[in-house]
Amino acid sequence: MKNRGFSSGSGLRRRGAERRSAAFTLIELLVAIAVIAILAALLLPALSRAKESARNVNCQSNLKQLQLCWVMYADDYGGLFVPNNWIETEGIGEFAQASWCEGNARTDTTTSNIQNGLLFPYATSAGIYHCPSDVSTIEDAKGNPLPQLRTRSYNMSQSVNSYGLTTNTEAPGPVQVAVDAVQPCFMGYFAVTNPPLSQLFVFLDENEGTLDDDQFGYPCPGYYGLYMNCWWDMPSNRHTQGANFSFADGHVEHWKWHVPMTASAPPGTSQQILTGQMPDYLRVGSAMRIITVDGTNAL
């Protein structure tokens, strides 16, 4: 009996010691928390990059679908490109023509202007007009920001059917000339020469600081004096300091910038080319139809 009692008591003491040795000390707990924090610090940036990479792929998919709509429209209209209403489609006078998309991305509260566009019947999804990385919001009539996300992030190059035969009432000089005289554009596949289709961009992910109307403008050397060598509109800086472009032959590319694309001037005004941006400025221009006053290629 005594031996059994002693053995039983000894077993209880051993089990109690085992329970005490299995518990975490404060130092061990702090070390575990520190390790978890280090792992989180290492993994969270990678997770963030993975999420942005997925959004970038989604953005490229959107542009691919819009580009396919653009191609199908041209196929339906004998090779003519979809109209790309120059400057604004606000329904004012001669500018009240149909376009691939209508309205102002800064103030549109619904997708009605997207749905009224000539490309919408080819892919009836307003979602493909918005970049998933674009968190910019609409504004009221006075420019005050509102909480609602914008409905559109993309724009179309002035080089593709920007109503080239329309009279340009804003052209410099006393004589009114056609839009194409100061803002050269290709009206259809038959007109594309330089750059070739594979290097002529159509859609791009535009900077939220410059996006408003439905056309991406770029100054042509020799016509606009002080407006030369500046950004009229600017590509986005959303995708790890880059932007996505679709091209007339149907493919999509991601362009990485040398320095950030930041819009500092108010919307609707020219943006100064910042230090280090000139190579990218010229790169964008080389993917458009740019000519000088003597009709030669500018870039």
ChimeraX commands (.cxc) that place a marker at each C-alpha (Angstrom):
marker #1 position 0.00,0.00,0.00 radius 0.5
marker #1 position 2.73,2.43,0.94 radius 0.5
marker #1 position 4.66,1.64,-2.20 radius 0.5
marker #1 position 1.60,2.17,-4.33 radius 0.5
marker #1 position 0.86,5.48,-2.59 radius 0.5
marker #1 position 4.45,6.61,-3.06 radius 0.5
marker #1 position 4.43,5.64,-6.68 radius 0.5
marker #1 position 1.16,7.44,-7.26 radius 0.5
marker #1 position 2.41,10.64,-5.62 radius 0.5
marker #1 position 5.63,10.52,-7.58 radius 0.5
marker #1 position 3.64,10.18,-10.82 radius 0.5
marker #1 position 1.55,13.23,-9.96 radius 0.5
marker #1 position 4.68,15.28,-9.32 radius 0.5
marker #1 position 6.16,14.17,-12.66 radius 0.5
marker #1 position 3.01,15.05,-14.57 radius 0.5
marker #1 position 2.88,18.47,-12.89 radius 0.5
marker #1 position 6.49,19.12,-13.88 radius 0.5
marker #1 position 5.72,18.08,-17.45 radius 0.5
marker #1 position 2.78,20.52,-17.60 radius 0.5
marker #1 position 4.98,23.35,-16.31 radius 0.5
marker #1 position 7.74,22.58,-18.82 radius 0.5
marker #1 position 5.21,22.53,-21.72 radius 0.5
marker #1 position 4.01,26.12,-21.06 radius 0.5
marker #1 position 5.48,29.14,-22.94 radius 0.5
marker #1 position 7.63,31.51,-20.98 radius 0.5
marker #1 position 7.19,35.25,-21.56 radius 0.5
marker #1 position 10.47,35.41,-23.46 radius 0.5
marker #1 position 9.45,32.52,-25.72 radius 0.5
marker #1 position 6.10,34.19,-26.40 radius 0.5
marker #1 position 7.79,37.48,-27.31 radius 0.5
marker #1 position 10.19,35.66,-29.63 radius 0.5
marker #1 position 7.26,33.92,-31.36 radius 0.5
marker #1 position 5.46,37.25,-31.82 radius 0.5
marker #1 position 8.64,38.80,-33.23 radius 0.5
marker #1 position 9.04,35.95,-35.72 radius 0.5
marker #1 position 5.42,36.32,-36.84 radius 0.5
marker #1 position 5.91,40.07,-37.28 radius 0.5
marker #1 position 9.05,39.51,-39.38 radius 0.5
marker #1 position 7.26,36.97,-41.57 radius 0.5
marker #1 position 4.32,39.35,-42.02 radius 0.5
marker #1 position 6.69,42.17,-42.99 radius 0.5
marker #1 position 8.24,39.89,-45.60 radius 0.5
marker #1 position 5.01,38.43,-46.95 radius 0.5
marker #1 position 2.69,41.46,-47.02 radius 0.5
marker #1 position 4.67,43.40,-49.68 radius 0.5
marker #1 position 4.81,40.25,-51.79 radius 0.5
marker #1 position 1.05,39.83,-51.36 radius 0.5
marker #1 position 0.52,43.47,-52.30 radius 0.5
marker #1 position 2.63,43.02,-55.43 radius 0.5
marker #1 position 0.69,39.88,-56.31 radius 0.5
marker #1 position -2.60,41.77,-56.00 radius 0.5
marker #1 position -1.34,44.62,-58.19 radius 0.5
marker #1 position -0.04,42.11,-60.72 radius 0.5
marker #1 position -3.53,40.57,-60.87 radius 0.5
marker #1 position -5.10,44.02,-61.31 radius 0.5
marker #1 position -2.61,44.78,-64.07 radius 0.5
marker #1 position -3.57,41.58,-65.90 radius 0.5
marker #1 position -7.24,42.54,-65.49 radius 0.5
marker #1 position -6.52,46.01,-66.92 radius 0.5
marker #1 position -4.76,44.49,-69.93 radius 0.5
marker #1 position -7.73,42.17,-70.43 radius 0.5
marker #1 position -10.07,45.18,-70.46 radius 0.5
marker #1 position -7.96,46.90,-73.09 radius 0.5
marker #1 position -7.78,43.71,-75.13 radius 0.5
marker #1 position -11.59,43.54,-75.17 radius 0.5
marker #1 position -11.95,47.22,-76.11 radius 0.5
marker #1 position -9.39,46.74,-78.87 radius 0.5
marker #1 position -11.35,43.77,-80.20 radius 0.5
marker #1 position -14.49,45.95,-80.26 radius 0.5
marker #1 position -12.51,48.58,-82.21 radius 0.5
marker #1 position -11.41,45.98,-84.76 radius 0.5
marker #1 position -14.93,44.57,-85.16 radius 0.5
marker #1 position -16.34,48.05,-85.76 radius 0.5
marker #1 position -13.78,48.64,-88.53 radius 0.5
marker #1 position -14.66,45.26,-90.04 radius 0.5
marker #1 position -18.33,46.28,-90.13 radius 0.5
marker #1 position -17.61,49.65,-91.76 radius 0.5
marker #1 position -15.25,48.78,-94.57 radius 0.5
marker #1 position -12.05,49.41,-92.64 radius 0.5
marker #1 position -13.05,52.83,-91.28 radius 0.5
marker #1 position -12.11,53.36,-87.66 radius 0.5
marker #1 position -14.79,54.17,-85.09 radius 0.5
marker #1 position -15.19,57.97,-84.72 radius 0.5
marker #1 position -13.11,59.40,-81.91 radius 0.5
marker #1 position -14.71,62.76,-81.18 radius 0.5
marker #1 position -11.96,65.30,-80.81 radius 0.5
marker #1 position -11.73,67.35,-77.61 radius 0.5
marker #1 position -15.21,66.82,-76.10 radius 0.5
marker #1 position -18.53,65.13,-76.74 radius 0.5
marker #1 position -20.57,67.52,-74.67 radius 0.5
marker #1 position -23.28,67.97,-77.31 radius 0.5
marker #1 position -22.20,71.50,-78.21 radius 0.5
marker #1 position -22.58,72.61,-81.81 radius 0.5
marker #1 position -20.34,70.84,-84.30 radius 0.5
marker #1 position -18.84,68.72,-81.54 radius 0.5
marker #1 position -22.13,66.90,-80.92 radius 0.5
marker #1 position -21.12,63.92,-83.06 radius 0.5
marker #1 position -21.29,60.27,-82.09 radius 0.5
marker #1 position -18.09,58.77,-80.78 radius 0.5
marker #1 position -16.67,55.52,-79.43 radius 0.5
marker #1 position -17.60,56.88,-75.99 radius 0.5
marker #1 position -19.31,60.04,-74.79 radius 0.5
marker #1 position -19.31,62.28,-71.74 radius 0.5
marker #1 position -16.75,63.38,-69.19 radius 0.5
marker #1 position -15.11,60.77,-66.97 radius 0.5
marker #1 position -14.64,63.32,-64.18 radius 0.5
marker #1 position -18.35,64.05,-63.74 radius 0.5
marker #1 position -20.30,61.08,-65.16 radius 0.5
marker #1 position -22.33,59.53,-62.34 radius 0.5
marker #1 position -23.71,56.66,-64.45 radius 0.5
marker #1 position -22.49,54.52,-67.33 radius 0.5
marker #1 position -25.06,55.99,-69.75 radius 0.5
marker #1 position -22.39,57.85,-71.75 radius 0.5
marker #1 position -20.43,54.61,-72.11 radius 0.5
marker #1 position -23.57,52.79,-73.23 radius 0.5
marker #1 position -24.30,55.54,-75.77 radius 0.5
marker #1 position -20.87,55.02,-77.33 radius 0.5
marker #1 position -20.49,53.35,-80.71 radius 0.5
marker #1 position -18.36,50.50,-79.35 radius 0.5
marker #1 position -20.70,49.43,-76.55 radius 0.5
marker #1 position -22.87,47.15,-78.75 radius 0.5
marker #1 position -19.80,45.00,-79.46 radius 0.5
marker #1 position -19.25,44.22,-75.76 radius 0.5
marker #1 position -22.12,45.27,-73.53 radius 0.5
marker #1 position -20.14,45.48,-70.32 radius 0.5
marker #1 position -19.42,48.90,-68.82 radius 0.5
marker #1 position -16.93,47.26,-66.48 radius 0.5
marker #1 position -14.28,46.86,-69.19 radius 0.5
marker #1 position -14.02,50.67,-69.41 radius 0.5
marker #1 position -12.62,50.93,-65.87 radius 0.5
marker #1 position -9.16,49.95,-64.64 radius 0.5
marker #1 position -9.29,47.92,-61.39 radius 0.5
marker #1 position -6.34,49.92,-60.03 radius 0.5
marker #1 position -8.07,53.25,-60.67 radius 0.5
marker #1 position -9.41,54.52,-57.34 radius 0.5
marker #1 position -10.07,58.08,-58.54 radius 0.5
marker #1 position -13.54,59.45,-57.86 radius 0.5
marker #1 position -15.92,61.73,-59.72 radius 0.5
marker #1 position -16.32,65.44,-59.04 radius 0.5
marker #1 position -19.24,67.80,-58.81 radius 0.5
marker #1 position -19.69,70.77,-61.15 radius 0.5
marker #1 position -17.33,72.86,-59.00 radius 0.5
marker #1 position -14.56,70.28,-59.00 radius 0.5
marker #1 position -15.17,69.05,-55.47 radius 0.5
marker #1 position -14.42,65.33,-55.08 radius 0.5
marker #1 position -17.28,62.92,-54.45 radius 0.5
marker #1 position -16.99,59.38,-53.00 radius 0.5
marker #1 position -18.22,57.53,-56.11 radius 0.5
marker #1 position -15.60,55.83,-58.30 radius 0.5
marker #1 position -15.35,56.98,-61.89 radius 0.5
marker #1 position -16.95,54.88,-64.60 radius 0.5
marker #1 position -14.07,55.14,-67.09 radius 0.5
marker #1 position -10.26,54.97,-66.94 radius 0.5
marker #1 position -9.34,54.52,-70.61 radius 0.5
marker #1 position -9.02,56.85,-73.54 radius 0.5
marker #1 position -8.41,56.69,-77.29 radius 0.5
marker #1 position -5.51,58.24,-79.21 radius 0.5
marker #1 position -6.21,61.34,-81.26 radius 0.5
marker #1 position -4.38,59.57,-84.11 radius 0.5
marker #1 position -7.30,57.26,-84.92 radius 0.5
marker #1 position -10.25,58.93,-86.68 radius 0.5
marker #1 position -10.58,62.06,-84.56 radius 0.5
marker #1 position -13.04,63.60,-87.05 radius 0.5
marker #1 position -10.16,64.68,-89.24 radius 0.5
marker #1 position -12.36,66.40,-91.85 radius 0.5
marker #1 position -14.23,68.49,-89.27 radius 0.5
marker #1 position -13.43,72.22,-89.27 radius 0.5
marker #1 position -11.07,73.08,-86.43 radius 0.5
marker #1 position -12.43,76.28,-84.92 radius 0.5
marker #1 position -9.54,76.40,-82.44 radius 0.5
marker #1 position -6.76,76.23,-85.02 radius 0.5
marker #1 position -4.23,79.10,-84.88 radius 0.5
marker #1 position -4.34,81.70,-87.63 radius 0.5
marker #1 position -7.17,83.47,-89.45 radius 0.5
marker #1 position -8.03,80.58,-91.80 radius 0.5
marker #1 position -10.18,77.75,-90.47 radius 0.5
marker #1 position -8.77,74.37,-91.44 radius 0.5
marker #1 position -9.71,70.73,-90.97 radius 0.5
marker #1 position -8.83,68.98,-87.74 radius 0.5
marker #1 position -6.43,66.70,-89.63 radius 0.5
marker #1 position -4.32,69.69,-90.68 radius 0.5
marker #1 position -3.15,70.36,-87.13 radius 0.5
marker #1 position -4.05,67.10,-85.40 radius 0.5
marker #1 position -3.13,64.39,-87.90 radius 0.5
marker #1 position -5.14,61.18,-87.73 radius 0.5
marker #1 position -5.72,57.99,-89.67 radius 0.5
marker #1 position -9.32,57.59,-90.82 radius 0.5
marker #1 position -9.07,53.84,-91.48 radius 0.5
marker #1 position -6.78,50.90,-92.10 radius 0.5
marker #1 position -6.17,52.06,-95.65 radius 0.5
marker #1 position -4.55,55.28,-94.40 radius 0.5
marker #1 position -2.14,53.84,-91.82 radius 0.5
marker #1 position 1.46,54.33,-92.90 radius 0.5
marker #1 position 3.80,55.52,-90.18 radius 0.5
marker #1 position 3.81,54.18,-87.53 radius 0.5
marker #1 position 2.62,50.75,-88.71 radius 0.5
marker #1 position -0.39,49.02,-87.14 radius 0.5
marker #1 position 1.78,47.07,-84.70 radius 0.5
marker #1 position 3.22,50.34,-83.30 radius 0.5
marker #1 position 0.14,52.59,-83.47 radius 0.5
marker #1 position -1.55,52.67,-80.09 radius 0.5
marker #1 position -5.34,53.00,-79.90 radius 0.5
marker #1 position -6.38,52.77,-76.22 radius 0.5
marker #1 position -4.39,53.56,-73.11 radius 0.5
marker #1 position -4.78,53.65,-69.37 radius 0.5
marker #1 position -4.86,57.44,-68.87 radius 0.5
marker #1 position -3.70,59.37,-65.84 radius 0.5
marker #1 position -6.58,60.25,-63.51 radius 0.5
marker #1 position -5.22,63.80,-63.30 radius 0.5
marker #1 position -5.80,64.52,-67.00 radius 0.5
marker #1 position -8.66,62.21,-68.02 radius 0.5
marker #1 position -11.91,63.98,-68.84 radius 0.5
marker #1 position -13.13,63.80,-72.47 radius 0.5
marker #1 position -12.90,60.75,-74.72 radius 0.5
marker #1 position -9.68,61.51,-76.60 radius 0.5
marker #1 position -6.01,61.35,-75.64 radius 0.5
marker #1 position -4.40,64.51,-77.00 radius 0.5
marker #1 position -0.74,65.07,-77.82 radius 0.5
marker #1 position 0.73,68.27,-79.32 radius 0.5
marker #1 position 2.08,68.16,-82.85 radius 0.5
marker #1 position 5.38,70.05,-83.29 radius 0.5
marker #1 position 5.22,73.29,-85.22 radius 0.5
marker #1 position 1.60,74.28,-84.68 radius 0.5
marker #1 position 0.92,75.25,-81.12 radius 0.5
marker #1 position 3.87,77.36,-80.08 radius 0.5
marker #1 position 3.97,77.36,-76.28 radius 0.5
marker #1 position 1.89,74.19,-76.24 radius 0.5
marker #1 position 4.74,72.20,-77.75 radius 0.5
marker #1 position 6.77,69.84,-75.63 radius 0.5
marker #1 position 4.15,69.43,-72.92 radius 0.5
marker #1 position 1.56,66.85,-72.00 radius 0.5
marker #1 position -1.97,67.63,-73.11 radius 0.5
marker #1 position -3.01,64.32,-71.62 radius 0.5
marker #1 position -0.79,61.95,-69.68 radius 0.5
marker #1 position -0.57,58.15,-69.37 radius 0.5
marker #1 position -1.34,56.63,-66.01 radius 0.5
marker #1 position 1.16,55.79,-63.31 radius 0.5
marker #1 position -0.94,53.10,-61.64 radius 0.5
marker #1 position 0.72,49.82,-62.52 radius 0.5
marker #1 position 4.07,49.91,-60.70 radius 0.5
marker #1 position 4.97,53.21,-62.35 radius 0.5
marker #1 position 3.63,52.24,-65.74 radius 0.5
marker #1 position 0.58,52.12,-68.01 radius 0.5
marker #1 position -1.09,49.71,-70.42 radius 0.5
marker #1 position -1.61,50.32,-74.15 radius 0.5
marker #1 position -3.50,48.47,-76.89 radius 0.5
marker #1 position -2.34,48.63,-80.50 radius 0.5
marker #1 position -4.06,48.68,-83.87 radius 0.5
marker #1 position -2.96,45.14,-84.72 radius 0.5
marker #1 position -4.77,43.87,-81.60 radius 0.5
marker #1 position -2.00,43.28,-79.07 radius 0.5
marker #1 position -1.56,44.92,-75.64 radius 0.5
marker #1 position 1.64,46.12,-73.95 radius 0.5
marker #1 position 2.68,47.35,-70.51 radius 0.5
marker #1 position 5.06,50.31,-70.57 radius 0.5
marker #1 position 7.26,51.07,-67.58 radius 0.5
marker #1 position 8.22,54.73,-67.05 radius 0.5
marker #1 position 11.66,56.10,-66.24 radius 0.5
marker #1 position 10.19,58.48,-63.66 radius 0.5
marker #1 position 6.65,58.76,-62.23 radius 0.5
marker #1 position 3.87,60.24,-64.36 radius 0.5
marker #1 position 2.34,62.84,-62.05 radius 0.5
marker #1 position -0.16,65.45,-63.19 radius 0.5
marker #1 position 0.36,68.71,-61.33 radius 0.5
marker #1 position -1.59,71.21,-63.44 radius 0.5
marker #1 position -5.40,71.51,-63.27 radius 0.5
marker #1 position -7.42,69.23,-65.59 radius 0.5
marker #1 position -7.83,70.59,-69.10 radius 0.5
marker #1 position -4.51,72.46,-69.01 radius 0.5
marker #1 position -1.10,71.46,-70.34 radius 0.5
marker #1 position 1.18,69.49,-68.05 radius 0.5
marker #1 position 4.85,70.43,-67.86 radius 0.5
marker #1 position 7.24,67.66,-68.84 radius 0.5
marker #1 position 9.08,66.86,-65.63 radius 0.5
marker #1 position 12.77,66.07,-65.40 radius 0.5
marker #1 position 13.40,62.57,-66.71 radius 0.5
marker #1 position 10.06,62.27,-68.55 radius 0.5
marker #1 position 11.29,63.27,-72.02 radius 0.5
marker #1 position 12.26,59.74,-73.18 radius 0.5
marker #1 position 8.79,58.47,-72.29 radius 0.5
marker #1 position 7.14,61.55,-73.78 radius 0.5
marker #1 position 8.87,60.85,-77.10 radius 0.5
marker #1 position 8.03,57.15,-76.83 radius 0.5
marker #1 position 4.32,57.90,-76.54 radius 0.5
marker #1 position 4.52,60.32,-79.47 radius 0.5
marker #1 position 6.29,57.73,-81.62 radius 0.5
marker #1 position 3.23,55.47,-81.27 radius 0.5
marker #1 position 0.96,58.18,-82.75 radius 0.5
marker #1 position 0.62,59.97,-86.08 radius 0.5
marker #1 position 2.75,63.04,-85.52 radius 0.5
marker #1 position 3.80,65.33,-88.39 radius 0.5
marker #1 position 5.41,68.76,-88.61 radius 0.5
marker #1 position 4.21,71.76,-90.56 radius 0.5
marker #1 position 6.02,70.58,-93.68 radius 0.5
marker #1 position 4.18,67.26,-93.55 radius 0.5
marker #1 position 7.16,65.13,-92.57 radius 0.5
marker #1 position 7.30,62.74,-89.63 radius 0.5
marker #1 position 8.24,64.58,-86.46 radius 0.5
marker #1 position 9.58,61.67,-84.47 radius 0.5
marker link #1:1,2 radius 0.2
marker link #1:2,3 radius 0.2
marker link #1:3,4 radius 0.2
marker link #1:4,5 radius 0.2
marker link #1:5,6 radius 0.2
marker link #1:6,7 radius 0.2
marker link #1:7,8 radius 0.2
marker link #1:8,9 radius 0.2
marker link #1:9,10 radius 0.2
marker link #1:10,11 radius 0.2
marker link #1:11,12 radius 0.2
marker link #1:12,13 radius 0.2
marker link #1:13,14 radius 0.2
marker link #1:14,15 radius 0.2
marker link #1:15,16 radius 0.2
marker link #1:16,17 radius 0.2
marker link #1:17,18 radius 0.2
marker link #1:18,19 radius 0.2
marker link #1:19,20 radius 0.2
marker link #1:20,21 radius 0.2
marker link #1:21,22 radius 0.2
marker link #1:22,23 radius 0.2
marker link #1:23,24 radius 0.2
marker link #1:24,25 radius 0.2
marker link #1:25,26 radius 0.2
marker link #1:26,27 radius 0.2
marker link #1:27,28 radius 0.2
marker link #1:28,29 radius 0.2
marker link #1:29,30 radius 0.2
marker link #1:30,31 radius 0.2
marker link #1:31,32 radius 0.2
marker link #1:32,33 radius 0.2
marker link #1:33,34 radius 0.2
marker link #1:34,35 radius 0.2
marker link #1:35,36 radius 0.2
marker link #1:36,37 radius 0.2
marker link #1:37,38 radius 0.2
marker link #1:38,39 radius 0.2
marker link #1:39,40 radius 0.2
marker link #1:40,41 radius 0.2
marker link #1:41,42 radius 0.2
marker link #1:42,43 radius 0.2
marker link #1:43,44 radius 0.2
marker link #1:44,45 radius 0.2
marker link #1:45,46 radius 0.2
marker link #1:46,47 radius 0.2
marker link #1:47,48 radius 0.2
marker link #1:48,49 radius 0.2
marker link #1:49,50 radius 0.2
marker link #1:50,51 radius 0.2
marker link #1:51,52 radius 0.2
marker link #1:52,53 radius 0.2
marker link #1:53,54 radius 0.2
marker link #1:54,55 radius 0.2
marker link #1:55,56 radius 0.2
marker link #1:56,57 radius 0.2
marker link #1:57,58 radius 0.2
marker link #1:58,59 radius 0.2
marker link #1:59,60 radius 0.2
marker link #1:60,61 radius 0.2
marker link #1:61,62 radius 0.2
marker link #1:62,63 radius 0.2
marker link #1:63,64 radius 0.2
marker link #1:64,65 radius 0.2
marker link #1:65,66 radius 0.2
marker link #1:66,67 radius 0.2
marker link #1:67,68 radius 0.2
marker link #1:68,69 radius 0.2
marker link #1:69,70 radius 0.2
marker link #1:70,71 radius 0.2
marker link #1:71,72 radius 0.2
marker link #1:72,73 radius 0.2
marker link #1:73,74 radius 0.2
marker link #1:74,75 radius 0.2
marker link #1:75,76 radius 0.2
marker link #1:76,77 radius 0.2
marker link #1:77,78 radius 0.2
marker link #1:78,79 radius 0.2
marker link #1:79,80 radius 0.2
marker link #1:80,81 radius 0.2
marker link #1:81,82 radius 0.2
marker link #1:82,83 radius 0.2
marker link #1:83,84 radius 0.2
marker link #1:84,85 radius 0.2
marker link #1:85,86 radius 0.2
marker link #1:86,87 radius 0.2
marker link #1:87,88 radius 0.2
marker link #1:88,89 radius 0.2
marker link #1:89,90 radius 0.2
marker link #1:90,91 radius 0.2
marker link #1:91,92 radius 0.2
marker link #1:92,93 radius 0.2
marker link #1:93,94 radius 0.2
marker link #1:94,95 radius 0.2
marker link #1:95,96 radius 0.2
marker link #1:96,97 radius 0.2
marker link #1:97,98 radius 0.2
marker link #1:98,99 radius 0.2
marker link #1:99,100 radius 0.2
marker link #1:100,101 radius 0.2
marker link #1:101,102 radius 0.2
marker link #1:102,103 radius 0.2
marker link #1:103,104 radius 0.2
marker link #1:104,105 radius 0.2
marker link #1:105,106 radius 0.2
marker link #1:106,107 radius 0.2
marker link #1:107,108 radius 0.2
marker link #1:108,109 radius 0.2
marker link #1:109,110 radius 0.2
marker link #1:110,111 radius 0.2
marker link #1:111,112 radius 0.2
marker link #1:112,113 radius 0.2
marker link #1:113,114 radius 0.2
marker link #1:114,115 radius 0.2
marker link #1:115,116 radius 0.2
marker link #1:116,117 radius 0.2
marker link #1:117,118 radius 0.2
marker link #1:118,119 radius 0.2
marker link #1:119,120 radius 0.2
marker link #1:120,121 radius 0.2
marker link #1:121,122 radius 0.2
marker link #1:122,123 radius 0.2
marker link #1:123,124 radius 0.2
marker link #1:124,125 radius 0.2
marker link #1:125,126 radius 0.2
marker link #1:126,127 radius 0.2
marker link #1:127,128 radius 0.2
marker link #1:128,129 radius 0.2
marker link #1:129,130 radius 0.2
marker link #1:130,131 radius 0.2
marker link #1:131,132 radius 0.2
marker link #1:132,133 radius 0.2
marker link #1:133,134 radius 0.2
marker link #1:134,135 radius 0.2
marker link #1:135,136 radius 0.2
marker link #1:136,137 radius 0.2
marker link #1:137,138 radius 0.2
marker link #1:138,139 radius 0.2
marker link #1:139,140 radius 0.2
marker link #1:140,141 radius 0.2
marker link #1:141,142 radius 0.2
marker link #1:142,143 radius 0.2
marker link #1:143,144 radius 0.2
marker link #1:144,145 radius 0.2
marker link #1:145,146 radius 0.2
marker link #1:146,147 radius 0.2
marker link #1:147,148 radius 0.2
marker link #1:148,149 radius 0.2
marker link #1:149,150 radius 0.2
marker link #1:150,151 radius 0.2
marker link #1:151,152 radius 0.2
marker link #1:152,153 radius 0.2
marker link #1:153,154 radius 0.2
marker link #1:154,155 radius 0.2
marker link #1:155,156 radius 0.2
marker link #1:156,157 radius 0.2
marker link #1:157,158 radius 0.2
marker link #1:158,159 radius 0.2
marker link #1:159,160 radius 0.2
marker link #1:160,161 radius 0.2
marker link #1:161,162 radius 0.2
marker link #1:162,163 radius 0.2
marker link #1:163,164 radius 0.2
marker link #1:164,165 radius 0.2
marker link #1:165,166 radius 0.2
marker link #1:166,167 radius 0.2
marker link #1:167,168 radius 0.2
marker link #1:168,169 radius 0.2
marker link #1:169,170 radius 0.2
marker link #1:170,171 radius 0.2
marker link #1:171,172 radius 0.2
marker link #1:172,173 radius 0.2
marker link #1:173,174 radius 0.2
marker link #1:174,175 radius 0.2
marker link #1:175,176 radius 0.2
marker link #1:176,177 radius 0.2
marker link #1:177,178 radius 0.2
marker link #1:178,179 radius 0.2
marker link #1:179,180 radius 0.2
marker link #1:180,181 radius 0.2
marker link #1:181,182 radius 0.2
marker link #1:182,183 radius 0.2
marker link #1:183,184 radius 0.2
marker link #1:184,185 radius 0.2
marker link #1:185,186 radius 0.2
marker link #1:186,187 radius 0.2
marker link #1:187,188 radius 0.2
marker link #1:188,189 radius 0.2
marker link #1:189,190 radius 0.2
marker link #1:190,191 radius 0.2
marker link #1:191,192 radius 0.2
marker link #1:192,193 radius 0.2
marker link #1:193,194 radius 0.2
marker link #1:194,195 radius 0.2
marker link #1:195,196 radius 0.2
marker link #1:196,197 radius 0.2
marker link #1:197,198 radius 0.2
marker link #1:198,199 radius 0.2
marker link #1:199,200 radius 0.2
marker link #1:200,201 radius 0.2
marker link #1:201,202 radius 0.2
marker link #1:202,203 radius 0.2
marker link #1:203,204 radius 0.2
marker link #1:204,205 radius 0.2
marker link #1:205,206 radius 0.2
marker link #1:206,207 radius 0.2
marker link #1:207,208 radius 0.2
marker link #1:208,209 radius 0.2
marker link #1:209,210 radius 0.2
marker link #1:210,211 radius 0.2
marker link #1:211,212 radius 0.2
marker link #1:212,213 radius 0.2
marker link #1:213,214 radius 0.2
marker link #1:214,215 radius 0.2
marker link #1:215,216 radius 0.2
marker link #1:216,217 radius 0.2
marker link #1:217,218 radius 0.2
marker link #1:218,219 radius 0.2
marker link #1:219,220 radius 0.2
marker link #1:220,221 radius 0.2
marker link #1:221,222 radius 0.2
marker link #1:222,223 radius 0.2
marker link #1:223,224 radius 0.2
marker link #1:224,225 radius 0.2
marker link #1:225,226 radius 0.2
marker link #1:226,227 radius 0.2
marker link #1:227,228 radius 0.2
marker link #1:228,229 radius 0.2
marker link #1:229,230 radius 0.2
marker link #1:230,231 radius 0.2
marker link #1:231,232 radius 0.2
marker link #1:232,233 radius 0.2
marker link #1:233,234 radius 0.2
marker link #1:234,235 radius 0.2
marker link #1:235,236 radius 0.2
marker link #1:236,237 radius 0.2
marker link #1:237,238 radius 0.2
marker link #1:238,239 radius 0.2
marker link #1:239,240 radius 0.2
marker link #1:240,241 radius 0.2
marker link #1:241,242 radius 0.2
marker link #1:242,243 radius 0.2
marker link #1:243,244 radius 0.2
marker link #1:244,245 radius 0.2
marker link #1:245,246 radius 0.2
marker link #1:246,247 radius 0.2
marker link #1:247,248 radius 0.2
marker link #1:248,249 radius 0.2
marker link #1:249,250 radius 0.2
marker link #1:250,251 radius 0.2
marker link #1:251,252 radius 0.2
marker link #1:252,253 radius 0.2
marker link #1:253,254 radius 0.2
marker link #1:254,255 radius 0.2
marker link #1:255,256 radius 0.2
marker link #1:256,257 radius 0.2
marker link #1:257,258 radius 0.2
marker link #1:258,259 radius 0.2
marker link #1:259,260 radius 0.2
marker link #1:260,261 radius 0.2
marker link #1:261,262 radius 0.2
marker link #1:262,263 radius 0.2
marker link #1:263,264 radius 0.2
marker link #1:264,265 radius 0.2
marker link #1:265,266 radius 0.2
marker link #1:266,267 radius 0.2
marker link #1:267,268 radius 0.2
marker link #1:268,269 radius 0.2
marker link #1:269,270 radius 0.2
marker link #1:270,271 radius 0.2
marker link #1:271,272 radius 0.2
marker link #1:272,273 radius 0.2
marker link #1:273,274 radius 0.2
marker link #1:274,275 radius 0.2
marker link #1:275,276 radius 0.2
marker link #1:276,277 radius 0.2
marker link #1:277,278 radius 0.2
marker link #1:278,279 radius 0.2
marker link #1:279,280 radius 0.2
marker link #1:280,281 radius 0.2
marker link #1:281,282 radius 0.2
marker link #1:282,283 radius 0.2
marker link #1:283,284 radius 0.2
marker link #1:284,285 radius 0.2
marker link #1:285,286 radius 0.2
marker link #1:286,287 radius 0.2
marker link #1:287,288 radius 0.2
marker link #1:288,289 radius 0.2
marker link #1:289,290 radius 0.2
marker link #1:290,291 radius 0.2
marker link #1:291,292 radius 0.2
marker link #1:292,293 radius 0.2
marker link #1:293,294 radius 0.2
marker link #1:294,295 radius 0.2
marker link #1:295,296 radius 0.2
marker link #1:296,297 radius 0.2
marker link #1:297,298 radius 0.2
marker link #1:298,299 radius 0.2
view
